[in-house]
Amino acid sequence: MKLLLVCLAIALFGATVAEKARYDNYRVYRIRVQTDRQLELLQAIEQYPDGYTFWNEPTKVGTEVLLVVPPHKRGHFSDIRAQYALRAVLQTANLQEQIDQESRPSLRKETFGWTAYYRTDAIYAWLDSLVASYPSVVSPLNIGNSFEGRPIKGVKVSYKAGNKAVFMEGLIHAREWVSGATVTWVLNELLTSSDPKVRQIAENYDWYFFPVTNPDGYEYTHTTDRQWRKTRSQSSVLCRGADPNRNWAYNFMQGGASSVPCSDTFAGASPFSEIETRQLSDFIATLDNLSTYLAFHSFSQLLLVPYGHTTARLDNYDETIAIGTKAINKLRERYGTTYNIGNIAEAIYVASGGSIDWVKGVLRTPLVYAYELRDLGRFGFVLPPEQIIPTAEETLDSIIVILEEGANYGYH
């Protein structure tokens, strides 16, 4: 009987994941956390969501959070809004309409580009085409397979021997689509642009591009649930996945991560429990010429530096902040997009076990940053495709400055 029940549960689970989640009439509210009582309420909802979803985590008084409210929770939300005097502003009345606009099939062209978001196979096919088109410059990389058996593919771009290396990481969080699109756009520019500043950094560094570091999760956002964040490993009987940016073996579970398998910030059973982070870290550790590591996320328009578990300063904090400040000032010039810079724990929230903390804390890589790309929450994770190229253009402007200024400080 027990075996029968287990099989039935598996069958029912399989049936549910096959149907694509929709977010018709889901609302997104921007909430200002004004009191400790409100913070405790929101943190309790985060732990036991029952349909609610946070787009950013409630961590301290004086900050804002974006909360997705499902239709069946409207009455409950209205009650707690009045009871706790929540200052909540409706930002999106129907989340599904926003998702439909983002994913319009008419935007995708036969040739790979940046007017639409592309799935993993299309991204990998494009990477393969670069290897064929630039055989003396672009080399294929495959560091292993994901939990569900998908390859984790990247490319190395190298114009000459003896360069320091730059690593570009995208889509470690599955729903942050613009992160992968930005990484591929920058890669394309390094190969095709005639701009002298772009050519300078393209040819004087070895580049490692991994636009999809969480391929199972990313595919799941296309096939089943646009709001999925984690990997797709079997974390418990009821829940799947761990947060791959809480799973790295540096100050693991030291704040801002959950031990609850169903949580979006579940850190995993142990450091590097996820095959994706384990294989990625093993590869990064082989790069003895790594001078700069750039991780790409969305959203919030922040340039973050280690560490996430503490506000204590990293060894070259002042130089890292000075370089990053010049970078975000340059980023603002093109379209007026304003970024803030700071230590993760101060600028956004405590979040331990992230990739940039491990790269800095274990490998002692000189310059390490995480971008939280556009926007400030109007579209959140569902950034319209027409913003891909502007986002990537201003980001490349700032990357050029990071490398130029890093050289001035003797890091390259």
Protein Blocks (a to p, Z undefined) as FASTA:
>chain_A
ZZmmmmmmmmmmmmmmmpccdfehiacdddddfbfklmmmmmmmmmmnnopacfbdcfbg
hiacdddddfklmmmmmmmmmmnopacddfbfblklmmmmmmomklpcfbdcfkbccdfk
lmmmmmmmmmmmmmmlmccddebdcfkopacddddddfbghiacddddehkbmklmmlmm
mmmmmmmmmmmpcbfklmmmmmmcccdddfblclmlmmmmmmmommbfbdcbdfbfkbgc
jdfklmbcehihiajiafbfkbmklgbjbehkbmklmmmmmmmmmmmkbfbdcddddehi
paddddfkbcbdcfklmmmmmmmmmmmmmmmmmnopacddddfklmnogcehiaklmmmm
mnopabacddddddehlnmmmccfklmmmmmmmmmmmmmmmmmmmmmnopZZ
